[in-house]
């Protein structure tokens, strides 16, 4: 069975600094996708970034990058130059055969 | 604008009543999903549908029902059999490439409270 683990319930970062949110996963399948979503206080889940299990390069989307270490089964999200608007819940997810599983989330707070 | 809409944003229900949550998408996506989120937790899958007139149970389908009569619409009914329905409900949709790793896009959610 697929399992996603986010070990940081809460994280704090100073504005303009970088922050890494941890995510580990467990699967025996060779083909899977890894995702990060942002959930602000309004509740909507906003897609941030995707990494396929066969992708050789780490995914990047603007200030977001995914540090994919396949052998360690980790898919950490790196946010560079944090902004106050980055304060939100962040969820890691993994999809295999259209079955998407979510971690418990990390609450990020950006301090001015 | 393409997107996913959910209504209502807030819903209050008395015990013993059935309520229906609406989800509509104009992204021409094949697949649609319903998730439940409880405070401080991740999302759990209730039902999903990959084609009109067909749907599959997720991990927590008991006490819920769905229909998929149109590609654009996937309403969720919370029945009186659902023991603890107070939660945040999120609808999502995705294309189906066949690789099984398609990105899901979410609506704004409906917050259901049982009085």
Interface residues (C-beta under 8 A of the other chain):
Chain A: X4 X31 X32 X33 X35 X37 X42 X43 X44 X45 X46 X47 X50 X52 X53 X91 X95 X96 X97 X98 X99 X100 X102 X103 X104 X105
Chain B: X31 X33 X40 X41 X42 X43 X45 X48 X50 X88 X90 X92 X96 X99 X100 X101 X102 X103 X104 X105 X106 X107 X108 X109 X111
